[in-house]
Each structure stands twice: as C-alpha cells, then as structure tokens.
Amino acid sequence: MVSLEEVRQIVGEVLQLGDRTAKLTRDSRLLGALPEFDSMAVVSVLTALEERLGIFIEDDEIGAETFETLGSLVDLVNSKR
C-alpha cells in the first residue's frame, strides 16, 4: 500500500507547495482548492505518480472525484497496486 505521506510528497513536489505540503491531510481538497492544481498539474501529478510508484492509470479511471481530496487520490493509487 502506498501511504498518504508518499502521495502528499509527490503532490507537494509537483505543485511546488513548499511548507504547505506538510499541512495536507487526507481530507484536504485539491481540485478547485489549490490554485496550483490546474489541468496541466493534473497531468504532471499523474505522470509523477505513475513513474515513481510503478503504476499505470487508465484515462477512464480519472475524473473530478479522483482529485477531490488527497485521500481520493491515495485511494486511486492504492487500487492500482
């Protein structure tokens, strides 16, 4: 299983959140809540997750609900492992 911390670190690095990364919890809203989290960031985060965690995420597995919270993103990643 991939930990919340692993996904948090990847998201924080890709979005360049700096100190704000540590404040992200499972319930932290992503899409629409973080100005850095735009459509290009979605692609960058997915690519980083796939490369670093050795997973492949199909296009039809991705929806707005995937990026609703950090927890929903962790759940998707864990469903792929």
ABEGO torsion letter per residue (X at the ends): XBBAAAAAAAAAAAAGAEAAAAABBAABBBBGABAABBAAAAAAAAAAAAAAAGBBBBAAABBAAAAABAAAAAAAAAAAX
